[in-house]
Amino acid sequence: MLTATPRSIKSIPFLLLTGMSLLLGGCTSSPQMVRRARDLAILKTDRAFALAAVRHGLPWAYHRYLLRDALLIAARAEPIRGRHQILLQLPQGVPSLLTWSPHRALSSTRGRLGVSWGHYEVTGRTTSGHPTVIYGSYVTLWKRQAGHWRVALEMQNTAPGPGSSVHPGKIDPPRLTRQES
């Protein structure tokens, strides 16, 4: 019979306790980690919104991602309030494609609001058939509702395109466009 316990056996409970506390301590989320996860969720939602606009058309994407009382403020245009009114203002006729790429997103401390921003591009053809491209920047205010991020406010402005020396004030304002299949 052993009367003396080796030192390594006595330290097993200590090692288990230390290992468990380190493991569990690593599972807790800091406020910065939670906020970063929300920021990424907003960015992911904006990217999904942009993809939906390309795949299903702008009306479908706006209907899915805009809040009922959303506000759209486009460059040199009167603000449009309400998803229904925004959808009614989408131009009919000349097919165009609106694409955008979000660059960054930030969420509020409480996690109910967030903002994303990036650049957009509208490609299409004039009524005479000439190709056109309009570039711009946008900011979207997101509101968390029923567990999903939805657009509360979108603001757009025109900007010169890549490699352009054109002053932003000399570019025609973008028009809301609809992708037609």
C-alpha angles and dihedrals in degrees: 000000000000116000099174119065116215114247093241092059092052090054095054095087089048092050092047092049092047092047093048093049091050091047094047092041089056091054096061116097123230118219088250091056092049092049092047089052089052091048090053091047090055091048090049091049092050090051091049089049091053092048092048090053091055096042101039105018133260096276092056093046093046091049091051101042106031122086115239090252097040120149124219120198113184126181113281094356136106114262115261117216123203133029091251093054092045090053091048090053094057106115119246124214123031107066116235135168122224114200129172140180122208115220104186143001135197130189130206121255092254092046100233097105134040141164134216130186140186144123133299137199130201114200124184145110133277119240087264090055101255116141116249134190126189121189130198150144129252142193122203125196110209127200124197109232126170090346095308133098112240132180113259097167134009124189124187135185133178122249135178115272127245112302092005124141092193117124110242091236091063096059121094112249116258119258122214105258137195127216110231121199 
